[in-house]
Amino acid sequence: MVHPIYDAETLKKATDAYFQKDWDTMLEINLSMLDAHPDDEFLLWHIADTYVKLGDVSKAVEFAGRIKGSAVHRDDIMLRASQMAQPEVEDE
């Protein structure tokens, strides 16, 4: 099922960017839709997830924090962001 906020052209661009791992383009596409859909949890999750992929923990947490606490994927973003924020510990 395609999320209703995406028109066919935007969906194609987003899909191409995703499979090319072009996170900057993914972010640009999704942020451009934010004004029209500021409370869409699907969109907020994708923005937060893209920030995780770009390594911007604070932005990932910011957008994940806008997702309702009851949303399943909110915890996923928060966990992944917190893991990124912690320095890697090498085994001795």
N, CA, C and O atoms as a printed pandas DataFrame, in Angstrom:
     atom_number atom_name residue_name chain_id  residue_number  x_coord  y_coord  z_coord
0              1         N          MET        A               1    0.829   -1.176    0.000
1              2        CA          MET        A               1    0.000    0.000    0.000
2              3         C          MET        A               1    0.883    1.252    0.000
3              4         O          MET        A               1    1.828    1.348    0.783
4              5         N          VAL        A               2    0.581    2.178   -0.850
5              6        CA          VAL        A               2    1.299    3.436   -0.937
6              7         C          VAL        A               2    0.652    4.426    0.016
7              8         O          VAL        A               2   -0.573    4.540    0.078
8              9         N          HIS        A               3    1.482    5.135    0.753
9             10        CA          HIS        A               3    0.963    6.134    1.680
10            11         C          HIS        A               3    0.315    7.254    0.874
11            12         O          HIS        A               3    0.877    7.695   -0.128
12            13         N          PRO        A               4   -0.858    7.719    1.297
13            14        CA          PRO        A               4   -1.607    8.695    0.494
14            15         C          PRO        A               4   -0.964   10.078    0.337
15            16         O          PRO        A               4   -1.414   10.855   -0.506
16            17         N          ILE        A               5    0.055   10.408    1.105
17            18        CA          ILE        A               5    0.664   11.733    0.956
18            19         C          ILE        A               5    1.567   11.813   -0.267
19            20         O          ILE        A               5    1.896   12.910   -0.718
20            21         N          TYR        A               6    1.969   10.680   -0.805
21            22        CA          TYR        A               6    2.863   10.656   -1.966
22            23         C          TYR        A               6    2.074   10.606   -3.264
23            24         O          TYR        A               6    1.225    9.732   -3.443
24            25         N          ASP        A               7    2.348   11.544   -4.176
25            26        CA          ASP        A               7    1.807   11.401   -5.520
26            27         C          ASP        A               7    2.765   10.481   -6.283
27            28         O          ASP        A               7    3.844   10.162   -5.783
28            29         N          ALA        A               8    2.384   10.059   -7.477
29            30        CA          ALA        A               8    3.167    9.077   -8.226
30            31         C          ALA        A               8    4.594    9.560   -8.503
31            32         O          ALA        A               8    5.547    8.791   -8.379
32            33         N          GLU        A               9    4.736   10.826   -8.877
33            34        CA          GLU        A               9    6.063   11.353   -9.202
34            35         C          GLU        A               9    6.958   11.409   -7.964
35            36         O          GLU        A               9    8.125   11.021   -8.015
36            37         N          THR        A              10    6.404   11.893   -6.857
37            38        CA          THR        A              10    7.172   11.983   -5.615
38            39         C          THR        A              10    7.554   10.599   -5.121
39            40         O          THR        A              10    8.672   10.387   -4.653
40            41         N          LEU        A              11    6.629    9.660   -5.224
41            42        CA          LEU        A              11    6.908    8.291   -4.797
42            43         C          LEU        A              11    8.053    7.697   -5.615
43            44         O          LEU        A              11    8.933    7.038   -5.063
44            45         N          LYS        A              12    8.045    7.926   -6.914
45            46        CA          LYS        A              12    9.128    7.403   -7.768
46            47         C          LYS        A              12   10.462    8.015   -7.369
47            48         O          LYS        A              12   11.457    7.300   -7.247
48            49         N          LYS        A              13   10.497    9.335   -7.163
49            50        CA          LYS        A              13   11.738   10.002   -6.760
50            51         C          LYS        A              13   12.234    9.461   -5.413
51            52         O          LYS        A              13   13.420    9.180   -5.241
52            53         N          ALA        A              14   11.312    9.322   -4.476
53            54        CA          ALA        A              14   11.678    8.832   -3.144
54            55         C          ALA        A              14   12.168    7.386   -3.209
55            56         O          ALA        A              14   13.139    7.025   -2.544
56            57         N          THR        A              15   11.506    6.574   -3.998
57            58        CA          THR        A              15   11.901    5.169   -4.136
58            59         C          THR        A              15   13.289    5.070   -4.766
59            60         O          THR        A              15   14.138    4.312   -4.298
60            61         N          ASP        A              16   13.513    5.839   -5.830
61            62        CA          ASP        A              16   14.834    5.837   -6.474
62            63         C          ASP        A              16   15.915    6.282   -5.491
63            64         O          ASP        A              16   16.977    5.666   -5.407
64            65         N          ALA        A              17   15.640    7.351   -4.751
65            66        CA          ALA        A              17   16.619    7.861   -3.788
66            67         C          ALA        A              17   16.901    6.825   -2.710
67            68         O          ALA        A              17   18.049    6.648   -2.300
68            69         N          TYR        A              18   15.861    6.141   -2.250
69            70        CA          TYR        A              18   16.032    5.126   -1.205
70            71         C          TYR        A              18   16.948    4.000   -1.681
71            72         O          TYR        A              18   17.894    3.626   -0.989
72            73         N          PHE        A              19   16.664    3.473   -2.849
73            74        CA          PHE        A              19   17.455    2.342   -3.344
74            75         C          PHE        A              19   18.870    2.747   -3.757
75            76         O          PHE        A              19   19.762    1.901   -3.818
76            77         N          GLN        A              20   19.082    4.019   -4.038
77            78        CA          GLN        A              20   20.422    4.519   -4.340
78            79         C          GLN        A              20   21.143    4.987   -3.071
79            80         O          GLN        A              20   22.290    5.431   -3.118
80            81         N          LYS        A              21   20.447    4.879   -1.943
81            82        CA          LYS        A              21   20.960    5.346   -0.652
82            83         C          LYS        A              21   21.363    6.820   -0.724
83            84         O          LYS        A              21   22.364    7.245   -0.147
84            85         N          ASP        A              22   20.555    7.575   -1.446
85            86        CA          ASP        A              22   20.756    9.019   -1.586
86            87         C          ASP        A              22   19.931    9.704   -0.496
87            88         O          ASP        A              22   18.846   10.229   -0.744
88            89         N          TRP        A              23   20.483    9.679    0.716
89            90        CA          TRP        A              23   19.733   10.147    1.893
90            91         C          TRP        A              23   19.473   11.641    1.841
91            92         O          TRP        A              23   18.457   12.100    2.363
92            93         N          ASP        A              24   20.356   12.410    1.232
93            94        CA          ASP        A              24   20.120   13.852    1.129
94            95         C          ASP        A              24   18.872   14.144    0.293
95            96         O          ASP        A              24   18.070   15.007    0.650
96            97         N          THR        A              25   18.712   13.420   -0.820
97            98        CA          THR        A              25   17.521   13.603   -1.652
98            99         C          THR        A              25   16.277   13.112   -0.925
99           100         O          THR        A              25   15.228   13.754   -0.988
100          101         N          MET        A              26   16.386   11.975   -0.235
101          102        CA          MET        A              26   15.242   11.474    0.552
102          103         C          MET        A              26   14.795   12.528    1.559
103          104         O          MET        A              26   13.603   12.802    1.703
104          105         N          LEU        A              27   15.760   13.107    2.246
105          106        CA          LEU        A              27   15.444   14.110    3.253
106          107         C          LEU        A              27   14.789   15.328    2.611
107          108         O          LEU        A              27   13.802   15.849    3.131
108          109         N          GLU        A              28   15.325   15.778    1.501
109          110        CA          GLU        A              28   14.766   16.928    0.792
110          111         C          GLU        A              28   13.311   16.663    0.385
111          112         O          GLU        A              28   12.449   17.524    0.562
112          113         N          ILE        A              29   13.047   15.492   -0.151
113          114        CA          ILE        A              29   11.681   15.135   -0.571
114          115         C          ILE        A              29   10.740   15.150    0.625
115          116         O          ILE        A              29    9.674   15.764    0.581
116          117         N          ASN        A              30   11.141   14.474    1.688
117          118        CA          ASN        A              30   10.247   14.360    2.839
118          119         C          ASN        A              30   10.075   15.679    3.584
119          120         O          ASN        A              30    8.976   15.985    4.047
120          121         N          LEU        A              31   11.138   16.461    3.706
121          122        CA          LEU        A              31   10.996   17.761    4.366
122          123         C          LEU        A              31   10.101   18.702    3.555
123          124         O          LEU        A              31    9.400   19.539    4.124
124          125         N          SER        A              32   10.127   18.562    2.229
125          126        CA          SER        A              32    9.283   19.417    1.392
126          127         C          SER        A              32    7.800   19.129    1.598
127          128         O          SER        A              32    6.957   19.971    1.287
128          129         N          MET        A              33    7.482   17.970    2.109
129          130        CA          MET        A              33    6.091   17.578    2.330
130          131         C          MET        A              33    5.622   17.888    3.749
131          132         O          MET        A              33    4.440   17.740    4.060
132          133         N          LEU        A              34    6.521   18.307    4.588
133          134        CA          LEU        A              34    6.215   18.490    6.008
134          135         C          LEU        A              34    5.213   19.607    6.278
135          136         O          LEU        A              34    4.362   19.459    7.156
136          137         N          ASP        A              35    5.287   20.715    5.553
137          138        CA          ASP        A              35    4.335   21.807    5.781
138          139         C          ASP        A              35    2.895   21.353    5.542
139          140         O          ASP        A              35    1.987   21.732    6.283
140          141         N          ALA        A              36    2.695   20.548    4.512
141          142        CA          ALA        A              36    1.353   20.074    4.182
142          143         C          ALA        A              36    0.887   18.951    5.104
143          144         O          ALA        A              36   -0.315   18.725    5.244
144          145         N          HIS        A              37    1.831   18.243    5.735
145          146        CA          HIS        A              37    1.490   17.083    6.570
146          147         C          HIS        A              37    2.318   17.093    7.862
147          148         O          HIS        A              37    3.076   16.154    8.103
148          149         N          PRO        A              38    2.192   18.130    8.692
149          150        CA          PRO        A              38    3.080   18.270    9.852
150          151         C          PRO        A              38    2.915   17.215   10.935
151          152         O          PRO        A              38    3.826   17.008   11.737
152          153         N          ASP        A              39    1.777   16.549   10.971
153          154        CA          ASP        A              39    1.532   15.557   12.025
154          155         C          ASP        A              39    1.488   14.130   11.498
155          156         O          ASP        A              39    1.089   13.217   12.220
156          157         N          ASP        A              40    1.889   13.931   10.263
157          158        CA          ASP        A              40    1.842   12.594    9.677
158          159         C          ASP        A              40    2.980   11.748   10.254
159          160         O          ASP        A              40    4.153   12.003    9.979
160          161         N          GLU        A              41    2.627   10.747   11.049
161          162        CA          GLU        A              41    3.633    9.941   11.741
162          163         C          GLU        A              41    4.504    9.147   10.770
163          164         O          GLU        A              41    5.688    8.931   11.032
164          165         N          PHE        A              42    3.931    8.719    9.668
165          166        CA          PHE        A              42    4.695    8.006    8.646
166          167         C          PHE        A              42    5.800    8.915    8.097
167          168         O          PHE        A              42    6.950    8.495    7.972
168          169         N          LEU        A              43    5.451   10.143    7.775
169          170        CA          LEU        A              43    6.411   11.108    7.243
170          171         C          LEU        A              43    7.455   11.462    8.303
171          172         O          LEU        A              43    8.649   11.501    8.008
172          173         N          LEU        A              44    7.014   11.718    9.525
173          174        CA          LEU        A              44    7.950   12.039   10.601
174          175         C          LEU        A              44    8.932   10.896   10.836
175          176         O          LEU        A              44   10.117   11.130   11.072
176          177         N          TRP        A              45    8.439    9.660   10.772
177          178        CA          TRP        A              45    9.316    8.508   10.958
178          179         C          TRP        A              45   10.357    8.451    9.847
179          180         O          TRP        A              45   11.536    8.210   10.110
180          181         N          HIS        A              46    9.927    8.672    8.603
181          182        CA          HIS        A              46   10.874    8.626    7.488
182          183         C          HIS        A              46   11.928    9.729    7.601
183          184         O          HIS        A              46   13.095    9.509    7.277
184          185         N          ILE        A              47   11.524   10.895    8.053
185          186        CA          ILE        A              47   12.493   11.987    8.242
186          187         C          ILE        A              47   13.476   11.614    9.345
187          188         O          ILE        A              47   14.686   11.760    9.177
188          189         N          ALA        A              48   12.961   11.136   10.464
189          190        CA          ALA        A              48   13.839   10.732   11.571
190          191         C          ALA        A              48   14.773    9.608   11.137
191          192         O          ALA        A              48   15.961    9.629   11.456
192          193         N          ASP        A              49   14.244    8.636   10.417
193          194        CA          ASP        A              49   15.057    7.515    9.945
194          195         C          ASP        A              49   16.161    7.991    9.002
195          196         O          ASP        A              49   17.287    7.496    9.057
196          197         N          THR        A              50   15.838    8.944    8.147
197          198        CA          THR        A              50   16.844    9.470    7.222
198          199         C          THR        A              50   17.930   10.209    7.982
199          200         O          THR        A              50   19.108   10.098    7.645
200          201         N          TYR        A              51   17.543   10.963    9.007
201          202        CA          TYR        A              51   18.567   11.626    9.824
202          203         C          TYR        A              51   19.468   10.608   10.506
203          204         O          TYR        A              51   20.670   10.841   10.636
204          205         N          VAL        A              52   18.908    9.479   10.946
205          206        CA          VAL        A              52   19.736    8.414   11.520
206          207         C          VAL        A              52   20.745    7.945   10.475
207          208         O          VAL        A              52   21.932    7.806   10.768
208          209         N          LYS        A              53   20.270    7.704    9.263
209          210        CA          LYS        A              53   21.150    7.224    8.197
210          211         C          LYS        A              53   22.232    8.245    7.847
211          212         O          LYS        A              53   23.329    7.873    7.432
212          213         N          LEU        A              54   21.923    9.525    8.014
213          214        CA          LEU        A              54   22.903   10.579    7.757
214          215         C          LEU        A              54   23.827   10.819    8.958
215          216         O          LEU        A              54   24.793   11.576    8.862
216          217         N          GLY        A              55   23.522   10.169   10.085
217          218        CA          GLY        A              55   24.352   10.314   11.275
218          219         C          GLY        A              55   24.057   11.537   12.117
219          220         O          GLY        A              55   24.857   11.893   12.982
220          221         N          ASP        A              56   22.919   12.193   11.884
221          222        CA          ASP        A              56   22.547   13.383   12.649
222          223         C          ASP        A              56   21.587   12.967   13.768
223          224         O          ASP        A              56   20.366   13.012   13.623
224          225         N          VAL        A              57   22.187   12.564   14.877
225          226        CA          VAL        A              57   21.427   12.019   16.000
226          227         C          VAL        A              57   20.442   13.027   16.570
227          228         O          VAL        A              57   19.296   12.675   16.849
228          229         N          SER        A              58   20.862   14.265   16.749
229          230        CA          SER        A              58   19.978   15.240   17.385
230          231         C          SER        A              58   18.742   15.507   16.530
231          232         O          SER        A              58   17.642   15.639   17.067
232          233         N          LYS        A              59   18.902   15.589   15.220
233          234        CA          LYS        A              59   17.741   15.788   14.344
234          235         C          LYS        A              59   16.856   14.541   14.328
235          236         O          LYS        A              59   15.631   14.657   14.289
236          237         N          ALA        A              60   17.452   13.370   14.358
237          238        CA          ALA        A              60   16.669   12.131   14.391
238          239         C          ALA        A              60   15.794   12.104   15.634
239          240         O          ALA        A              60   14.608   11.781   15.560
240          241         N          VAL        A              61   16.376   12.443   16.767
241          242        CA          VAL        A              61   15.635   12.454   18.028
242          243         C          VAL        A              61   14.559   13.536   18.004
243          244         O          VAL        A              61   13.446   13.324   18.487
244          245         N          GLU        A              62   14.894   14.695   17.441
245          246        CA          GLU        A              62   13.916   15.786   17.347
246          247         C          GLU        A              62   12.658   15.344   16.589
247          248         O          GLU        A              62   11.541   15.565   17.056
248          249         N          PHE        A              63   12.841   14.726   15.431
249          250        CA          PHE        A              63   11.685   14.319   14.638
250          251         C          PHE        A              63   10.995   13.096   15.235
251          252         O          PHE        A              63    9.769   12.996   15.179
252          253         N          ALA        A              64   11.751   12.176   15.797
253          254        CA          ALA        A              64   11.135   11.020   16.456
254          255         C          ALA        A              64   10.299   11.474   17.644
255          256         O          ALA        A              64    9.266   10.877   17.947
256          257         N          GLY        A              65   10.745   12.528   18.316
257          258        CA          GLY        A              65   10.005   13.067   19.449
258          259         C          GLY        A              65    8.658   13.649   19.068
259          260         O          GLY        A              65    7.780   13.793   19.918
260          261         N          ARG        A              66    8.487   13.984   17.801
261          262        CA          ARG        A              66    7.200   14.519   17.326
262          263         C          ARG        A              66    6.202   13.410   17.020
263          264         O          ARG        A              66    5.014   13.671   16.831
264          265         N          ILE        A              67    6.686   12.178   16.971
265          266        CA          ILE        A              67    5.788   11.040   16.737
266          267         C          ILE        A              67    5.126   10.697   18.064
267          268         O          ILE        A              67    5.779   10.697   19.107
268          269         N          LYS        A              68    3.857   10.411   18.023
269          270        CA          LYS        A              68    3.141   10.075   19.256
270          271         C          LYS        A              68    3.812    8.896   19.957
271          272         O          LYS        A              68    4.320    7.977   19.314
272          273         N          GLY        A              69    3.804    8.943   21.269
273          274        CA          GLY        A              69    4.425    7.896   22.065
274          275         C          GLY        A              69    3.870    6.518   21.799
275          276         O          GLY        A              69    4.553    5.523   22.044
276          277         N          SER        A              70    2.647    6.432   21.303
277          278        CA          SER        A              70    2.027    5.134   21.045
278          279         C          SER        A              70    2.468    4.521   19.722
279          280         O          SER        A              70    2.191    3.350   19.463
280          281         N          ALA        A              71    3.150    5.295   18.884
281          282        CA          ALA        A              71    3.555    4.789   17.571
282          283         C          ALA        A              71    4.662    3.752   17.719
283          284         O          ALA        A              71    5.628    3.967   18.451
284          285         N          VAL        A              72    4.523    2.657   17.040
285          286        CA          VAL        A              72    5.448    1.534   17.143
286          287         C          VAL        A              72    6.872    1.930   16.755
287          288         O          VAL        A              72    7.822    1.535   17.430
288          289         N          HIS        A              73    7.032    2.690   15.701
289          290        CA          HIS        A              73    8.361    2.969   15.176
290          291         C          HIS        A              73    9.120    4.058   15.929
291          292         O          HIS        A              73   10.319    4.234   15.710
292          293         N          ARG        A              74    8.456    4.775   16.796
293          294        CA          ARG        A              74    9.137    5.832   17.549
294          295         C          ARG        A              74   10.280    5.247   18.375
295          296         O          ARG        A              74   11.386    5.788   18.382
296          297         N          ASP        A              75   10.014    4.153   19.064
297          298        CA          ASP        A              75   11.040    3.537   19.900
298          299         C          ASP        A              75   12.217    3.045   19.063
299          300         O          ASP        A              75   13.362    3.096   19.513
300          301         N          ASP        A              76   11.945    2.572   17.854
301          302        CA          ASP        A              76   13.008    2.106   16.969
302          303         C          ASP        A              76   13.975    3.236   16.657
303          304         O          ASP        A              76   15.190    3.060   16.748
304          305         N          ILE        A              77   13.444    4.395   16.291
305          306        CA          ILE        A              77   14.297    5.543   15.972
306          307         C          ILE        A              77   15.078    5.981   17.207
307          308         O          ILE        A              77   16.281    6.226   17.128
308          309         N          MET        A              78   14.399    6.077   18.344
309          310        CA          MET        A              78   15.063    6.528   19.569
310          311         C          MET        A              78   16.197    5.570   19.956
311          312         O          MET        A              78   17.270    6.020   20.357
312          313         N          LEU        A              79   15.972    4.262   19.840
313          314        CA          LEU        A              79   16.995    3.284   20.179
314          315         C          LEU        A              79   18.183    3.397   19.231
315          316         O          LEU        A              79   19.332    3.425   19.673
316          317         N          ARG        A              80   17.911    3.462   17.935
317          318        CA          ARG        A              80   18.994    3.561   16.957
318          319         C          ARG        A              80   19.781    4.856   17.138
319          320         O          ARG        A              80   21.007    4.855   17.032
320          321         N          ALA        A              81   19.090    5.954   17.410
321          322        CA          ALA        A              81   19.768    7.238   17.617
322          323         C          ALA        A              81   20.635    7.193   18.874
323          324         O          ALA        A              81   21.755    7.703   18.871
324          325         N          SER        A              82   20.127    6.588   19.942
325          326        CA          SER        A              82   20.905    6.525   21.176
326          327         C          SER        A              82   22.136    5.637   20.996
327          328         O          SER        A              82   23.189    5.914   21.570
328          329         N          GLN        A              83   22.009    4.580   20.208
329          330        CA          GLN        A              83   23.164    3.720   19.934
330          331         C          GLN        A              83   24.221    4.472   19.135
331          332         O          GLN        A              83   25.418    4.283   19.356
332          333         N          MET        A              84   23.790    5.318   18.214
333          334        CA          MET        A              84   24.731    6.107   17.426
334          335         C          MET        A              84   25.427    7.155   18.279
335          336         O          MET        A              84   26.588    7.485   18.034
336          337         N          ALA        A              85   24.736    7.675   19.267
337          338        CA          ALA        A              85   25.275    8.759   20.084
338          339         C          ALA        A              85   26.356    8.267   21.044
339          340         O          ALA        A              85   27.174    9.056   21.518
340          341         N          GLN        A              86   26.361    6.981   21.325
341          342        CA          GLN        A              86   27.330    6.439   22.266
342          343         C          GLN        A              86   28.621    6.079   21.528
343          344         O          GLN        A              86   28.568    5.504   20.441
344          345         N          PRO        A              87   29.735    6.399   22.086
345          346        CA          PRO        A              87   30.997    6.044   21.432
346          347         C          PRO        A              87   31.170    4.537   21.375
347          348         O          PRO        A              87   30.756    3.806   22.276
348          349         N          GLU        A              88   31.787    4.095   20.298
349          350        CA          GLU        A              88   32.036    2.659   20.180
350          351         C          GLU        A              88   33.134    2.250   21.155
351          352         O          GLU        A              88   34.138    2.942   21.322
352          353         N          VAL        A              89   32.910    1.120   21.783
353          354        CA          VAL        A              89   33.884    0.615   22.738
354          355         C          VAL        A              89   34.556   -0.594   22.106
355          356         O          VAL        A              89   33.898   -1.552   21.700
356          357         N          GLU        A              90   35.877   -0.527   22.031
357          358        CA          GLU        A              90   36.607   -1.636   21.443
358          359         C          GLU        A              90   36.874   -2.686   22.497
359          360         O          GLU        A              90   37.135   -2.371   23.658
360          361         N          ASP        A              91   36.805   -3.940   22.081
361          362        CA          ASP        A              91   37.159   -5.034   22.999
362          363         C          ASP        A              91   38.663   -4.998   23.253
363          364         O          ASP        A              91   39.467   -4.745   22.355
364          365         N          GLU        A              92   39.002   -5.256   24.485
365          366        CA          GLU        A              92   40.441   -5.268   24.816
366          367         C          GLU        A              92   40.981   -6.655   24.713
367          368         O          GLU        A              92   42.169   -6.874   24.952
